[in-house]
Amino acid sequence: MSLLTGLLALILVVVIAFVLYKAVKSVTGLIINAIVGVILLWLINLLDLMQLVGRPDIPINVITVLICAIGGIFGVLITVVLHLLGIPLTL
């Protein structure tokens, strides 16, 4: 193996390691955001917080879980506001 080939291989390994680091870092943030959103939705129903404003609990179904998992805290806020406005989030 020539010096140029070894140098190119080293540069390629460093670039791949950097890209993988950035991908794992962003995926970890997304996973934490999704977990926080779903737990907040569950806590709202567990603590009967919607009863304080005279509304029934937010139904936990595929749509509400996806909104909360993708949006995190903002997804929970969107779900709560839609529920307060009477917009159903069901199939």
C-alpha positions as CSV (number, residue, x, y, z in Angstrom):
1,M,0.0,0.0,0.0
2,S,1.4,3.3,-1.0
3,L,1.5,6.4,1.2
4,L,-1.2,8.1,-0.8
5,T,-3.6,5.2,-0.5
6,G,-3.0,5.0,3.3
7,L,-3.6,8.7,3.6
8,L,-6.8,8.5,1.6
9,A,-8.0,5.6,3.7
10,L,-7.3,7.5,6.9
11,I,-9.2,10.6,5.6
12,L,-12.1,8.3,4.6
13,V,-12.3,6.7,8.0
14,V,-12.3,10.1,9.8
15,V,-15.1,11.4,7.5
16,I,-17.2,8.3,8.1
17,A,-16.6,8.5,11.9
18,F,-17.6,12.2,11.9
19,V,-20.8,11.5,9.9
20,L,-21.7,8.6,12.1
21,Y,-21.2,10.7,15.2
22,K,-23.5,13.5,13.9
23,A,-26.1,10.9,12.9
24,V,-26.1,9.2,16.3
25,K,-26.2,12.5,18.1
26,S,-29.3,13.7,16.2
27,V,-31.0,10.4,16.5
28,T,-30.5,10.3,20.2
29,G,-32.0,13.8,20.5
30,L,-35.0,12.7,18.5
31,I,-35.5,9.6,20.6
32,I,-35.3,11.6,23.8
33,N,-37.8,14.1,22.4
34,A,-40.2,11.4,21.4
35,I,-40.0,9.7,24.8
36,V,-40.6,13.0,26.7
37,G,-43.6,13.8,24.5
38,V,-45.3,10.4,25.0
39,I,-44.6,10.5,28.8
40,L,-46.2,14.0,29.0
41,L,-49.3,12.8,27.2
42,W,-49.5,9.8,29.6
43,L,-49.0,12.1,32.6
44,I,-51.8,14.5,31.5
45,N,-54.2,11.6,31.4
46,L,-52.9,10.0,34.6
47,L,-53.2,13.2,36.6
48,D,-56.6,14.0,35.1
49,L,-55.4,17.5,34.1
50,M,-58.0,17.9,31.4
51,Q,-60.7,17.5,34.0
52,L,-59.6,20.8,35.5
53,V,-60.9,22.6,32.4
54,G,-64.0,20.4,32.1
55,R,-62.8,18.2,29.3
56,P,-62.5,14.4,29.2
57,D,-59.1,12.8,29.0
58,I,-57.2,12.9,25.7
59,P,-57.6,9.6,23.9
60,I,-54.3,7.7,23.5
61,N,-54.4,6.3,20.0
62,V,-52.0,6.0,17.0
63,I,-52.6,9.7,15.9
64,T,-52.0,11.3,19.3
65,V,-49.0,9.1,20.1
66,L,-47.4,9.9,16.7
67,I,-48.1,13.7,17.1
68,C,-46.5,13.6,20.6
69,A,-43.6,11.4,19.5
70,I,-42.7,13.5,16.5
71,G,-43.4,16.9,18.1
72,G,-42.2,16.2,21.6
73,I,-43.4,18.9,24.0
74,F,-44.7,21.0,21.2
75,G,-46.6,17.9,19.9
76,V,-48.2,17.6,23.3
77,L,-49.2,21.3,23.3
78,I,-50.7,20.9,19.9
79,T,-52.7,17.8,21.0
80,V,-54.0,19.6,24.1
81,V,-55.0,22.7,22.2
82,L,-56.8,20.6,19.5
83,H,-58.5,18.6,22.3
84,L,-59.6,21.8,24.0
85,L,-61.0,23.2,20.8
86,G,-63.0,20.0,20.3
87,I,-61.2,18.7,17.3
88,P,-61.1,14.9,17.5
89,L,-57.8,13.1,16.9
90,T,-59.2,9.7,16.0
91,L,-59.3,7.6,12.9
